[in-house]
Amino acid sequence: MIGTNPKLTVAVNCWVLRNKNLDGIGYFTINTLSRIIRNNPEVEFLILCDKNFNENYFDLNNVLKYKIFPPFRHPLLYFFYLELILPFFLKKHKPDIFVSVDGFLSILSSCVQLPVIHDLNFEYYPKDLKLKNRLYYRFFFKKFARKAKRIATVSEYSKNDIVKLYGIDSSKIDVVYLGVDSSFSPLTGYEIQNTREKWSNGKPYFFFIGSMYPRKNIKRLIEAFNLFKLHTKSDHKLLLGGAILWGKSEIEDIFANSQYKEDIIFTGRLSDRELQFVLGASFTLTYVSIFEGFGLPIIEAMQCGVPVICSNVTSMPEIAGNAAVLIDPLSIESIADGMEKLYKDDALRSNLIERGYIQHKQFTWNRTADLFWNSIKKALEE
């Protein structure tokens, strides 16, 4: 189909871009679609977005934007939009394919559909979501996966997860690795010191970045930092970047009971610009999640020339390769041991930084866009 139809039309569900506080799926959407649209001026793209979306990421000649009604805010509205509004839209505009960057599809539509299912964390850690969202995701995403012509996902781990949990043939799933923004780069000595003066009283610091759900393992990270401080007596600090979205009382309790709480700093949500500096000035990224579909901060740190400690589970060993200290996220002692290794061994730090420079080059948004477009073309040609 793609070779014979000069007016190929691709509809894309972009409701995730409803505000300026982007998350991982939002960055994926912007960086892949903007490249795909520019690289394929002969293709018409129908962008379905939230009524509050006013950015100009896709303001190109081959794009038409449509505001979603109703707003995507509640599982009942998900169902109303996906099974009543969307099928009518697709039947009226007759796109060749409907692509959904957040995995949501229409069960009732007969249009060819391709979702990006980033991970299945809600199957393992349902309590990270509110009850209504949890029930919706666990009921419908299996149906979405089986409805899809093809599926794109962000790691071999997530691909295998979809095969295992949803019974999908692996040949139907394409791995579309994420990329890293070029703004992440090594800082100068002056920039590092200036950033540390601002955030950590001039001291080196271990850094975590991410929305703080239980699976991000913040409680054990704080306990491991306590153990690290006890063993080394160092002046290093721990910076925790991001909003606490679940389990706030548990994190507050472990923080309050720490004898080193004056060395633990919660930054809150960081702007993109702040993150580039705070990550680039860190002593080490400590990314000790229990579950990740990809783990983008791992690659961002490597591109900044920052050594990485990360978990040895789910997708993280795949993404980190041989360029990180891998730890058991369920063991406080293992996390603390990783911190001590990088604190005591400058040669190891230098080696990891050099390996990180090589590893991160595998992950670019241009490559992501190419992989994603190839997945779309496969769905059209089947």
Summary of the structure (lengths in Angstrom):
residues: 382
radius of gyration: 21.7
end to end distance: 8.9
largest distance: 68.7
contacts: 1293
relative contact order: 0.12
helix: 48%
strand: 15%
